[in-house]
Amino acid sequence: MSVASTFPAPSRFSQFYALTKPRVVQLIVFCALIGMVLAVPGLPTLAQLGQMALASAGVWLVAGAAAAFNCIVEQGIDAKMKRTSWRPTAKGELSNTQTLLFSALLCAAGSALLYVWVNPLTMWLTFATFVGYAVVYTVILKPLTPQNIVIGGASGAMPPVLGWAAMTGDVGPEALILFLIIFLWTPPHFWALALYRVEDYRKSGLPMLPVTHGNEFTRLQVFLYTLILFAGCLMPFIFGMSSWIYLVAAVLLSVGFCGYGFALWRNYSDALARKTFRFSLIHLSVLFAALLVDHYAM
């Protein structure tokens, strides 16, 4: 019996589902949901909970559409990289036409849901985020400049703004502070990944910072960005969005991220880069969870 026949081929559903990059989209929806919750003083009403559910579904659909479109654009690159070679488009399991139709369907459904049942502002902001990620970042910035992550990070930082707009119909300064935190978090998060995946990026031809400027320069940038991020994480407390509960969590998490960044700068190893990347995910998730806890404790 061959190895191929031992494991059944993935179902069509699982192939299309994989196109949406579920783990990434889950983090996007989580950050959007935090924006929704923080926009509502006190406990949400049943009507507000329903609006949150609809907005989360709409954001999930459009984010999944952007991820699927990204798989089309980067099909050749994905096939060269160990981290992404399993994707259905890279393996030829799904055609570009199938993927494009799937992406268009998700985008249309999500946009309609947001426009009709949430509000037009949220729909347009979400669609702009789709264009920013799928076209501006993926098609233009990513293959053009090693600053792709920095500039393109604006799209990835939008979820809490979308959540805030879904509940209030506008974009307040609180939402922009949440945007700033994710915007500053993105470079050290992705550059830590790029450090230990540098050969993959070199083979793909993408001008990621470790490829164009070397390991040592990238490590310094990771450390410097963790310091700037530390300052950004203090903004919710300074602005009066949160109390001491959030502040303690933000300081501890930021000290930890800075510690990883410093250690990575001074004594590099692939294992440490992996740990730094994993801690960055913990940092953002726990930081936003602390905002949520603080919101109801105030």
matplotlib code that plots the C-alpha trace (Angstrom):
import matplotlib.pyplot as plt

x = [0.0, 1.4, 1.8, -0.6, -3.4, -3.0, -4.3, -7.5, -7.5, -8.9, -12.6, -13.7, -15.1, -11.8, -9.9, -12.0, -12.0, -8.2, -8.2, -9.7, -6.6, -8.8, -6.3, -5.5, -9.1, -10.0, -7.5, -8.9, -12.5, -11.3, -9.7, -12.8, -15.0, -12.8, -13.5, -17.2, -17.3, -15.2, -17.5, -20.5, -20.6, -21.4, -23.0, -24.4, -28.2, -29.6, -30.0, -26.3, -25.2, -27.1, -25.4, -22.0, -22.7, -23.8, -20.8, -18.4, -19.9, -19.5, -15.9, -15.1, -16.6, -14.7, -11.5, -11.8, -12.4, -9.1, -7.2, -8.5, -7.6, -4.1, -3.8, -4.4, -1.8, 0.8, 0.2, 3.7, 5.4, 3.4, 4.6, 8.2, 7.8, 7.6, 5.3, 2.7, 3.3, 0.3, -2.3, -4.8, -3.9, -0.2, -0.8, -3.1, -6.1, -8.2, -8.0, -7.7, -11.2, -12.7, -10.7, -11.6, -15.3, -15.1, -13.4, -16.0, -18.9, -17.5, -16.8, -20.2, -22.0, -20.0, -20.3, -24.1, -24.5, -22.5, -24.3, -27.8, -27.7, -24.9, -24.1, -22.7, -19.6, -18.5, -19.1, -16.9, -14.2, -14.1, -14.1, -11.3, -9.4, -9.9, -8.5, -5.6, -4.6, -5.4, -4.3, -2.1, -0.2, -0.1, 0.1, 2.1, 4.0, 5.0, 7.1, 8.4, 9.9, 11.3, 9.0, 6.0, 5.1, 5.3, 3.2, 0.9, 0.4, -2.3, -4.7, -4.0, -4.5, -8.1, -10.2, -10.8, -11.7, -14.2, -15.7, -15.9, -17.6, -20.1, -21.4, -21.2, -21.4, -18.2, -14.5, -13.4, -10.0, -10.2, -10.5, -7.5, -5.5, -6.3, -5.3, -2.0, -1.2, -1.7, 0.1, 3.2, 2.9, 2.9, 6.6, 8.3, 5.7, 6.4, 10.1, 10.6, 8.9, 11.0, 14.2, 13.9, 12.1, 14.7, 15.6, 12.0, 11.7, 15.0, 13.8, 10.5, 12.2, 10.2, 12.3, 11.7, 14.0, 16.3, 16.9, 17.6, 19.3, 20.6, 19.9, 21.6, 19.8, 16.5, 17.1, 17.8, 14.6, 12.6, 14.0, 13.5, 9.9, 9.1, 10.2, 8.0, 5.2, 5.6, 4.9, 1.9, 0.4, 0.3, -2.0, -5.3, -4.4, -3.1, -6.2, -8.5, -9.9, -8.7, -7.6, -4.8, -5.9, -5.0, -1.9, -0.4, -1.1, 0.3, 3.5, 4.2, 3.4, 5.5, 8.4, 8.3, 8.2, 11.0, 13.0, 12.6, 13.5, 16.7, 17.7, 17.1, 19.2, 22.1, 22.2, 20.3, 19.1, 16.2, 14.7, 14.7, 13.1, 10.4, 9.7, 9.6, 7.1, 4.9, 5.1, 4.0, 0.8, 0.3, 1.2, -1.6, -4.2, -3.7, -3.4, -6.8, -8.3, -7.0, -8.7, -11.9, -11.6, -10.7, -13.7, -16.2, -14.2, -14.3]
y = [0.0, 3.4, 6.2, 8.4, 5.8, 5.6, 9.1, 10.1, 13.2, 16.3, 17.0, 19.9, 21.7, 21.4, 22.7, 25.8, 26.3, 26.2, 29.1, 31.3, 30.9, 30.1, 30.8, 34.3, 35.1, 34.0, 36.5, 39.2, 38.6, 38.4, 41.9, 43.2, 41.8, 43.6, 46.8, 46.1, 45.4, 48.4, 50.7, 49.7, 51.1, 48.4, 45.1, 44.9, 44.5, 41.5, 43.7, 44.8, 41.2, 40.4, 43.2, 42.0, 38.5, 39.9, 42.2, 39.4, 37.1, 39.9, 40.6, 36.9, 36.5, 39.5, 38.5, 35.0, 36.4, 38.5, 35.4, 33.3, 36.0, 36.2, 32.4, 33.1, 36.0, 34.0, 30.6, 30.4, 31.8, 29.5, 26.4, 27.3, 27.8, 25.0, 27.0, 27.5, 24.7, 22.7, 25.3, 23.9, 26.5, 25.8, 22.1, 22.5, 21.0, 24.1, 26.2, 30.0, 30.2, 28.2, 30.2, 33.6, 32.7, 31.5, 34.8, 36.9, 35.0, 35.5, 39.2, 39.9, 38.0, 39.7, 43.1, 42.7, 41.5, 44.5, 47.1, 45.9, 44.6, 46.6, 49.9, 51.3, 52.7, 49.3, 47.8, 50.4, 50.2, 46.4, 46.5, 49.0, 46.7, 43.9, 46.0, 47.2, 43.6, 41.7, 44.3, 47.1, 44.8, 41.5, 42.6, 45.9, 46.2, 42.6, 42.0, 45.6, 46.7, 45.2, 47.7, 45.8, 44.6, 48.1, 49.9, 46.9, 46.6, 49.3, 46.7, 44.2, 46.8, 47.6, 45.0, 46.9, 50.0, 47.9, 46.6, 50.1, 51.4, 48.5, 49.5, 53.3, 54.2, 56.3, 55.9, 57.4, 58.1, 54.9, 52.8, 54.6, 53.8, 50.1, 50.4, 51.9, 49.0, 46.4, 48.6, 48.7, 45.0, 43.8, 44.4, 42.6, 39.8, 39.1, 39.8, 37.3, 34.7, 35.9, 35.5, 31.7, 31.3, 33.4, 30.7, 30.2, 33.9, 33.9, 31.1, 32.8, 36.0, 38.2, 41.2, 40.5, 42.4, 39.5, 38.8, 42.4, 43.8, 40.7, 38.9, 41.4, 44.5, 42.7, 41.6, 45.2, 46.4, 43.8, 45.0, 48.7, 48.0, 46.2, 49.4, 51.6, 49.1, 49.3, 53.0, 52.3, 49.8, 52.4, 54.6, 53.1, 53.8, 57.3, 58.2, 56.9, 53.9, 51.5, 51.3, 49.7, 46.1, 46.7, 48.7, 45.9, 43.4, 45.8, 46.4, 42.7, 41.7, 44.5, 43.8, 40.2, 41.1, 43.6, 40.9, 38.5, 41.3, 42.1, 38.5, 37.9, 41.0, 40.0, 36.2, 34.9, 31.4, 30.0, 28.5, 31.9, 33.5, 30.9, 31.6, 35.4, 34.8, 32.6, 35.1, 37.9, 36.0, 35.6, 39.3, 40.6, 38.1, 38.6, 42.3, 42.6, 40.1, 42.4, 45.3, 43.3, 42.3, 45.9, 47.2, 45.3, 45.8, 49.6]
z = [0.0, -0.9, 1.6, -0.5, -0.3, 3.5, 4.0, 2.4, 0.2, 1.9, 1.3, -1.0, 2.1, 3.9, 0.9, 0.6, 4.3, 4.3, 1.8, 4.4, 6.7, 9.7, 12.5, 11.1, 10.6, 14.1, 15.5, 13.2, 14.4, 18.0, 17.7, 15.9, 18.7, 21.3, 19.5, 19.5, 23.2, 24.2, 22.2, 24.3, 27.9, 30.4, 29.5, 26.0, 25.5, 23.6, 20.5, 20.8, 21.2, 18.0, 16.2, 17.4, 16.1, 12.7, 12.5, 13.5, 10.8, 8.2, 9.1, 9.1, 5.6, 4.1, 5.9, 4.5, 1.1, 1.3, 2.5, -0.4, -2.9, -1.4, -2.1, -5.8, -6.0, -4.1, -5.5, -7.1, -4.0, -1.6, -3.6, -3.0, 0.8, 3.3, 5.5, 2.8, 0.3, 1.7, 0.6, -1.9, -4.5, -4.2, -4.6, -7.5, -5.7, -6.4, -9.6, -9.7, -11.1, -8.3, -5.7, -7.3, -7.3, -3.7, -2.7, -4.6, -3.0, 0.5, -0.1, -1.6, 1.2, 4.0, 2.4, 2.0, 5.6, 7.0, 4.8, 5.4, 9.0, 10.6, 8.9, 5.6, 7.3, 8.6, 5.2, 3.4, 6.0, 5.8, 2.0, 2.1, 4.4, 1.8, -0.9, 1.3, 2.2, -1.0, -3.5, -2.0, 0.3, -1.5, -5.1, -4.8, -1.5, -0.6, -3.7, -3.9, -0.6, 2.6, 4.4, 3.2, 6.7, 8.1, 5.5, 4.9, 8.6, 8.4, 6.9, 9.6, 12.3, 11.1, 12.9, 16.2, 14.1, 12.2, 15.5, 16.9, 13.8, 13.8, 17.2, 17.1, 13.4, 13.6, 14.3, 17.7, 19.1, 21.2, 18.0, 16.6, 19.7, 19.3, 15.6, 16.7, 19.0, 16.3, 13.7, 16.0, 16.9, 13.3, 12.4, 15.3, 15.0, 11.3, 11.3, 14.1, 11.8, 8.8, 10.7, 11.1, 7.7, 5.9, 3.4, 2.4, 1.7, -0.2, -2.4, -3.0, -4.1, -1.7, -0.3, 3.4, 5.7, 6.7, 3.0, 2.0, 5.1, 6.9, 10.2, 12.5, 11.2, 11.4, 15.0, 15.9, 14.2, 16.1, 19.4, 18.6, 17.6, 20.8, 22.7, 20.6, 21.0, 24.8, 24.6, 22.4, 24.8, 27.5, 25.5, 26.6, 30.2, 29.5, 27.4, 30.1, 28.2, 30.9, 34.6, 36.5, 35.6, 32.0, 32.8, 34.9, 32.1, 29.4, 31.4, 32.1, 28.5, 27.0, 29.3, 28.2, 24.5, 24.9, 26.8, 23.9, 21.5, 23.4, 23.7, 20.0, 19.2, 21.4, 20.9, 17.9, 17.4, 15.3, 18.4, 20.1, 17.0, 17.1, 20.8, 20.1, 17.3, 19.5, 22.4, 20.1, 19.5, 23.3, 23.8, 21.5, 22.5, 26.3, 25.9, 24.3, 26.7, 29.5, 27.9, 27.9, 31.6, 32.6, 30.7, 32.8, 36.0, 35.8]

ax = plt.figure().add_subplot(projection="3d")
ax.plot(x, y, z, "-o")
ax.set_aspect("equal")
plt.show()
